[in-house]
Amino acid sequence: MKGPWGSARFGVELALTPAQMSRGLMHRTSLPKTAGMLFFYDKPGSPAFWMKNTLIPLDMVFITPQGVVRKIHHNAQPGDLTPVTAGPGIIAVLEINGGLARRYGISEGSVLRHPRLDQAQALWKCES
């Protein structure tokens, strides 16, 4: 990710199948600082996330097809069943340790680079 604040790199697990998306980061007692889970959808939509069976606080970063951060839900609390969404037009959601988005300065308008994004639309393209 990058923005006016600088850049950050995360080693992410991909959640692509319904089973992977349903499980997410549930039941984990820790997550390495520079790790996360990246949920990718086949088409833009309005995904909703909750913290059922999730044991660690998470920041949820909602991303558009261009790779732009639309919304960040900071420090989602373990076990909270309140749905979190960013509205329509979301193609991916990055979950990282709670508090990291603020610590790094990641904010709305920051940009994600990943090869699963449509490179014709991506604002920050992957290098060939």
GINORGI-V141341 format. One record per pair of residues at least 12 apart in sequence whose ideal C-beta (glycine too) atoms are under 10 Angstrom apart, sorted by sequence separation. I is the first residue (numbers start at 1). J is the second residue. D is the distance in Angstrom with one decimal. If there is no record, write none. Layout:
i:I j:J d:D
i:I j:J d:D
This chain:
i:13 j:25 d:8.6
i:25 j:37 d:5.4
i:60 j:72 d:7.0
i:61 j:73 d:8.2
i:73 j:85 d:8.8
i:94 j:106 d:9.1
i:111 j:123 d:5.2
i:112 j:124 d:7.2
i:113 j:125 d:7.2
i:114 j:126 d:7.1
i:115 j:127 d:9.8
i:24 j:37 d:6.1
i:47 j:60 d:9.7
i:49 j:62 d:8.9
i:59 j:72 d:6.1
i:60 j:73 d:4.3
i:61 j:74 d:9.7
i:71 j:84 d:8.9
i:73 j:86 d:8.0
i:111 j:124 d:4.6
i:113 j:126 d:5.9
i:23 j:37 d:9.6
i:59 j:73 d:7.0
i:60 j:74 d:8.4
i:71 j:85 d:8.4
i:72 j:86 d:8.8
i:110 j:124 d:9.8
i:113 j:127 d:8.8
i:24 j:39 d:7.4
i:47 j:62 d:7.8
i:58 j:73 d:8.4
i:59 j:74 d:5.5
i:60 j:75 d:9.6
i:71 j:86 d:3.8
i:21 j:37 d:9.5
i:46 j:62 d:9.5
i:58 j:74 d:9.3
i:59 j:75 d:6.6
i:60 j:76 d:5.8
i:70 j:86 d:5.0
i:71 j:87 d:7.8
i:20 j:37 d:8.6
i:57 j:74 d:9.0
i:58 j:75 d:7.7
i:59 j:76 d:7.3
i:69 j:86 d:9.3
i:70 j:87 d:7.6
i:13 j:31 d:9.9
i:21 j:39 d:5.7
i:57 j:75 d:4.9
i:58 j:76 d:4.9
i:70 j:88 d:9.8
i:94 j:112 d:6.8
i:20 j:39 d:8.2
i:21 j:40 d:9.1
i:57 j:76 d:6.4
i:58 j:77 d:9.0
i:70 j:89 d:7.0
i:71 j:90 d:8.4
i:76 j:95 d:8.4
i:21 j:41 d:8.6
i:44 j:64 d:7.3
i:56 j:76 d:9.6
i:57 j:77 d:6.0
i:58 j:78 d:8.6
i:70 j:90 d:6.5
i:73 j:93 d:9.4
i:78 j:98 d:9.1
i:92 j:112 d:7.2
i:94 j:114 d:9.1
i:11 j:32 d:7.6
i:37 j:58 d:8.8
i:39 j:60 d:9.4
i:44 j:65 d:5.6
i:56 j:77 d:9.9
i:57 j:78 d:6.3
i:68 j:89 d:9.8
i:70 j:91 d:9.9
i:77 j:98 d:8.2
i:10 j:32 d:9.6
i:12 j:34 d:9.6
i:13 j:35 d:7.6
i:15 j:37 d:5.6
i:16 j:38 d:9.2
i:36 j:58 d:8.6
i:43 j:65 d:8.8
i:54 j:76 d:7.7
i:56 j:78 d:6.3
i:62 j:84 d:8.7
i:64 j:86 d:9.1
i:71 j:93 d:9.7
i:72 j:94 d:9.3
i:73 j:95 d:9.7
i:75 j:97 d:9.5
i:76 j:98 d:6.8
i:86 j:108 d:9.7
i:92 j:114 d:7.5
i:10 j:33 d:9.3
i:11 j:34 d:6.0
i:12 j:35 d:7.0
i:13 j:36 d:7.6
i:14 j:37 d:7.7
i:15 j:38 d:6.9
i:16 j:39 d:8.0
i:36 j:59 d:8.8
i:38 j:61 d:9.2
i:39 j:62 d:9.8
i:40 j:63 d:9.3
i:54 j:77 d:8.9
i:55 j:78 d:5.3
i:57 j:80 d:9.6
i:62 j:85 d:7.8
i:63 j:86 d:8.8
i:66 j:89 d:9.7
i:75 j:98 d:4.1
i:10 j:34 d:5.6
i:11 j:35 d:5.3
i:12 j:36 d:4.8
i:13 j:37 d:4.9
i:14 j:38 d:5.6
i:15 j:39 d:4.4
i:16 j:40 d:5.8
i:31 j:55 d:9.8
i:39 j:63 d:9.5
i:41 j:65 d:9.7
i:49 j:73 d:7.7
i:54 j:78 d:5.4
i:55 j:79 d:8.1
i:60 j:84 d:5.7
i:62 j:86 d:3.5
i:65 j:89 d:7.4
i:67 j:91 d:8.7
i:72 j:96 d:9.8
i:74 j:98 d:7.1
i:75 j:99 d:6.1
i:92 j:116 d:7.5
i:9 j:34 d:6.9
i:10 j:35 d:6.5
i:11 j:36 d:7.6
i:12 j:37 d:6.1
i:13 j:38 d:7.3
i:14 j:39 d:8.0
i:15 j:40 d:7.4
i:16 j:41 d:9.0
i:24 j:49 d:7.7
i:26 j:51 d:8.8
i:28 j:53 d:9.7
i:30 j:55 d:8.6
i:31 j:56 d:5.9
i:36 j:61 d:8.6
i:38 j:63 d:8.7
i:51 j:76 d:5.2
i:53 j:78 d:8.8
i:54 j:79 d:7.1
i:60 j:85 d:9.5
i:61 j:86 d:9.2
i:62 j:87 d:8.4
i:64 j:89 d:5.6
i:65 j:90 d:8.6
i:66 j:91 d:8.8
i:67 j:92 d:8.3
i:69 j:94 d:8.6
i:73 j:98 d:9.8
i:74 j:99 d:7.4
i:75 j:100 d:9.8
i:91 j:116 d:8.8
i:92 j:117 d:7.4
i:8 j:34 d:7.9
i:10 j:36 d:4.6
i:12 j:38 d:4.2
i:13 j:39 d:9.9
i:14 j:40 d:6.6
i:15 j:41 d:9.9
i:16 j:42 d:9.2
i:21 j:47 d:8.5
i:24 j:50 d:9.6
i:25 j:51 d:9.3
i:26 j:52 d:7.2
i:27 j:53 d:5.8
i:28 j:54 d:7.8
i:29 j:55 d:5.5
i:30 j:56 d:6.5
i:31 j:57 d:9.8
i:50 j:76 d:8.2
i:51 j:77 d:6.2
i:52 j:78 d:9.5
i:53 j:79 d:7.7
i:54 j:80 d:8.4
i:58 j:84 d:9.7
i:60 j:86 d:8.5
i:63 j:89 d:9.8
i:64 j:90 d:6.6
i:65 j:91 d:4.5
i:74 j:100 d:9.4
i:75 j:101 d:9.0
i:91 j:117 d:7.3
i:10 j:37 d:9.5
i:12 j:39 d:9.7
i:24 j:51 d:9.4
i:26 j:53 d:4.1
i:27 j:54 d:7.9
i:28 j:55 d:6.2
i:29 j:56 d:7.0
i:31 j:58 d:8.0
i:49 j:76 d:7.5
i:51 j:78 d:5.7
i:52 j:79 d:7.0
i:62 j:89 d:9.1
i:63 j:90 d:6.6
i:64 j:91 d:6.4
i:65 j:92 d:8.5
i:74 j:101 d:6.1
i:75 j:102 d:8.5
i:91 j:118 d:8.4
i:10 j:38 d:8.1
i:21 j:49 d:9.6
i:24 j:52 d:9.5
i:25 j:53 d:9.4
i:26 j:54 d:5.4
i:27 j:55 d:6.6
i:28 j:56 d:6.4
i:51 j:79 d:5.8
i:52 j:80 d:8.3
i:62 j:90 d:4.9
i:63 j:91 d:6.3
i:64 j:92 d:8.4
i:73 j:101 d:9.2
i:74 j:102 d:6.3
i:24 j:53 d:9.0
i:25 j:54 d:5.9
i:26 j:55 d:7.9
i:50 j:79 d:9.2
i:51 j:80 d:4.4
i:52 j:81 d:5.8
i:62 j:91 d:9.3
i:63 j:92 d:4.3
i:72 j:101 d:5.0
i:23 j:53 d:8.8
i:24 j:54 d:7.2
i:25 j:55 d:8.5
i:50 j:80 d:6.7
i:51 j:81 d:7.3
i:62 j:92 d:7.9
i:63 j:93 d:6.8
i:72 j:102 d:8.5
i:91 j:121 d:9.1
i:25 j:56 d:7.2
i:50 j:81 d:5.3
i:51 j:82 d:8.1
i:61 j:92 d:8.6
i:62 j:93 d:5.5
i:63 j:94 d:6.6
i:50 j:82 d:6.6
i:61 j:93 d:6.7
i:62 j:94 d:8.3
i:69 j:101 d:8.8
i:74 j:106 d:9.9
i:25 j:58 d:6.7
i:49 j:82 d:9.7
i:50 j:83 d:5.6
i:51 j:84 d:8.3
i:60 j:93 d:5.9
i:61 j:94 d:4.2
i:24 j:58 d:9.0
i:48 j:82 d:9.7
i:49 j:83 d:7.1
i:50 j:84 d:6.8
i:60 j:94 d:7.6
i:61 j:95 d:7.6
i:72 j:106 d:6.7
i:48 j:83 d:4.1
i:49 j:84 d:4.8
i:59 j:94 d:8.2
i:60 j:95 d:5.7
i:61 j:96 d:7.0
i:72 j:107 d:7.0
i:47 j:83 d:9.7
i:48 j:84 d:6.6
i:49 j:85 d:7.5
i:58 j:94 d:9.7
i:59 j:95 d:7.2
i:60 j:96 d:8.6
i:72 j:108 d:6.8
i:47 j:84 d:9.3
i:48 j:85 d:4.5
i:49 j:86 d:9.6
i:58 j:95 d:4.8
i:59 j:96 d:5.2
i:69 j:106 d:6.7
i:71 j:108 d:6.4
i:47 j:85 d:6.8
i:48 j:86 d:9.3
i:58 j:96 d:6.8
i:59 j:97 d:7.0
i:60 j:98 d:9.5
i:69 j:107 d:6.9
i:70 j:108 d:6.6
i:72 j:110 d:8.7
i:46 j:85 d:5.6
i:47 j:86 d:8.1
i:56 j:95 d:9.8
i:58 j:97 d:6.8
i:59 j:98 d:5.6
i:61 j:100 d:9.6
i:69 j:108 d:5.5
i:70 j:109 d:8.9
i:45 j:85 d:9.7
i:46 j:86 d:7.4
i:57 j:97 d:7.3
i:58 j:98 d:5.3
i:59 j:99 d:6.9
i:61 j:101 d:6.4
i:68 j:108 d:8.2
i:69 j:109 d:6.4
i:46 j:87 d:5.7
i:47 j:88 d:10.0
i:54 j:95 d:8.9
i:56 j:97 d:7.0
i:57 j:98 d:2.9
i:58 j:99 d:9.5
i:59 j:100 d:5.8
i:60 j:101 d:9.0
i:68 j:109 d:6.5
i:69 j:110 d:4.4
i:45 j:87 d:9.8
i:46 j:88 d:4.8
i:48 j:90 d:10.0
i:56 j:98 d:7.1
i:57 j:99 d:7.2
i:58 j:100 d:9.2
i:59 j:101 d:4.2
i:68 j:110 d:7.6
i:69 j:111 d:7.2
i:45 j:88 d:6.7
i:46 j:89 d:7.8
i:47 j:90 d:5.8
i:58 j:101 d:9.9
i:59 j:102 d:7.9
i:67 j:110 d:9.2
i:68 j:111 d:5.8
i:69 j:112 d:6.9
i:44 j:88 d:6.9
i:45 j:89 d:8.0
i:46 j:90 d:6.4
i:47 j:91 d:9.2
i:49 j:93 d:6.5
i:59 j:103 d:9.5
i:67 j:111 d:5.1
i:68 j:112 d:7.8
i:44 j:89 d:4.9
i:45 j:90 d:6.4
i:47 j:92 d:9.0
i:48 j:93 d:9.9
i:59 j:104 d:9.7
i:61 j:106 d:6.7
i:66 j:111 d:8.0
i:67 j:112 d:4.5
i:44 j:90 d:6.2
i:45 j:91 d:8.1
i:47 j:93 d:6.0
i:49 j:95 d:7.8
i:61 j:107 d:9.9
i:62 j:108 d:9.3
i:66 j:112 d:9.4
i:67 j:113 d:6.4
i:44 j:91 d:5.0
i:59 j:106 d:7.9
i:61 j:108 d:9.6
i:63 j:110 d:9.3
i:64 j:111 d:9.7
i:67 j:114 d:7.3
i:43 j:91 d:7.5
i:44 j:92 d:9.5
i:63 j:111 d:8.9
i:64 j:112 d:9.3
i:41 j:90 d:7.3
i:42 j:91 d:8.8
i:61 j:110 d:8.2
i:63 j:112 d:5.3
i:41 j:91 d:5.6
i:67 j:117 d:5.2
i:10 j:61 d:9.8
i:39 j:90 d:9.4
i:40 j:91 d:6.8
i:41 j:92 d:6.9
i:61 j:112 d:7.7
i:63 j:114 d:8.8
i:66 j:117 d:7.8
i:67 j:118 d:9.3
i:39 j:91 d:9.5
i:40 j:92 d:5.0
i:41 j:93 d:8.5
i:65 j:117 d:6.9
i:66 j:118 d:8.7
i:67 j:119 d:9.7
i:39 j:92 d:6.2
i:40 j:93 d:8.6
i:64 j:117 d:9.4
i:65 j:118 d:6.2
i:38 j:92 d:6.1
i:39 j:93 d:4.5
i:40 j:94 d:10.0
i:63 j:117 d:8.2
i:67 j:121 d:8.0
i:68 j:122 d:9.4
i:38 j:93 d:7.5
i:39 j:94 d:7.8
i:65 j:120 d:9.9
i:66 j:121 d:5.2
i:67 j:122 d:4.9
i:68 j:123 d:6.3
i:37 j:93 d:8.6
i:38 j:94 d:5.2
i:39 j:95 d:7.5
i:65 j:121 d:5.1
i:66 j:122 d:6.2
i:67 j:123 d:5.4
i:68 j:124 d:9.2
i:37 j:94 d:7.5
i:38 j:95 d:7.8
i:64 j:121 d:8.8
i:65 j:122 d:8.1
i:66 j:123 d:5.0
i:67 j:124 d:5.7
i:36 j:94 d:5.6
i:37 j:95 d:4.8
i:38 j:96 d:9.6
i:64 j:122 d:10.0
i:66 j:124 d:8.9
i:67 j:125 d:8.9
i:36 j:95 d:5.6
i:37 j:96 d:8.4
i:64 j:123 d:9.2
i:67 j:126 d:9.9
i:1 j:61 d:8.0
i:35 j:95 d:9.8
i:36 j:96 d:4.1
i:35 j:96 d:7.7
i:36 j:97 d:7.7
i:1 j:63 d:9.3
i:34 j:96 d:8.6
i:35 j:97 d:8.0
i:33 j:96 d:8.8
i:34 j:97 d:9.0
i:31 j:95 d:8.5
i:33 j:97 d:6.4
i:36 j:100 d:8.5
i:2 j:67 d:9.9
i:3 j:68 d:9.9
i:31 j:96 d:7.7
i:32 j:97 d:8.4
i:1 j:67 d:8.9
i:3 j:69 d:7.9
i:31 j:97 d:5.4
i:34 j:100 d:8.7
i:30 j:97 d:8.9
i:31 j:98 d:9.4
i:33 j:100 d:7.3
i:1 j:69 d:7.6
i:24 j:93 d:9.4
i:31 j:100 d:9.7
i:25 j:95 d:5.8
i:33 j:103 d:9.6
i:24 j:95 d:6.9
i:25 j:96 d:9.8
i:21 j:93 d:9.4
i:25 j:97 d:9.9
i:38 j:112 d:8.5
i:40 j:114 d:8.2
i:38 j:114 d:6.9
i:40 j:116 d:5.1
i:15 j:92 d:9.7
i:40 j:117 d:8.5
i:14 j:92 d:9.7
i:15 j:93 d:8.7
i:38 j:116 d:8.0
i:15 j:95 d:8.8
i:12 j:94 d:7.0
i:13 j:95 d:9.6
i:12 j:95 d:8.8
i:10 j:94 d:7.2
i:12 j:96 d:8.6
i:10 j:95 d:9.9
i:10 j:96 d:6.2
i:10 j:97 d:9.8
i:8 j:96 d:9.0
i:10 j:100 d:8.7
i:8 j:100 d:8.0
i:1 j:94 d:8.0
i:8 j:101 d:9.2
i:10 j:104 d:9.8
i:1 j:96 d:9.6
i:8 j:103 d:9.3
i:8 j:104 d:4.7
i:7 j:104 d:8.7
i:8 j:105 d:8.5
i:6 j:104 d:7.5
i:7 j:105 d:9.9
i:8 j:106 d:6.8
i:5 j:104 d:6.6
i:6 j:105 d:6.8
i:7 j:106 d:9.8
i:1 j:101 d:9.2
i:5 j:105 d:2.9
i:6 j:106 d:9.7
i:14 j:114 d:9.1
i:16 j:116 d:8.4
i:3 j:104 d:9.1
i:4 j:105 d:7.9
i:5 j:106 d:7.0
i:3 j:105 d:6.9
i:5 j:107 d:7.1
i:8 j:110 d:9.0
i:10 j:112 d:9.4
i:12 j:114 d:8.2
i:14 j:116 d:7.5
i:1 j:104 d:7.8
i:3 j:106 d:6.7
i:4 j:107 d:8.3
i:7 j:110 d:9.2
i:1 j:105 d:9.8
i:2 j:106 d:9.3
i:3 j:107 d:6.4
i:6 j:110 d:9.9
i:7 j:111 d:9.5
i:9 j:113 d:9.5
i:1 j:106 d:5.8
i:3 j:108 d:9.3
i:4 j:109 d:8.2
i:5 j:110 d:7.4
i:3 j:109 d:6.4
i:4 j:110 d:8.3
i:7 j:113 d:9.3
i:3 j:110 d:3.6
i:2 j:110 d:6.7
i:3 j:111 d:6.6
i:1 j:110 d:5.4
i:2 j:111 d:5.7
i:1 j:111 d:6.7
i:2 j:112 d:8.5
i:1 j:112 d:5.3
i:2 j:113 d:7.5
i:1 j:113 d:7.6
i:1 j:114 d:9.7
i:7 j:124 d:9.8
i:2 j:123 d:9.9
i:2 j:124 d:6.5
i:1 j:124 d:8.8
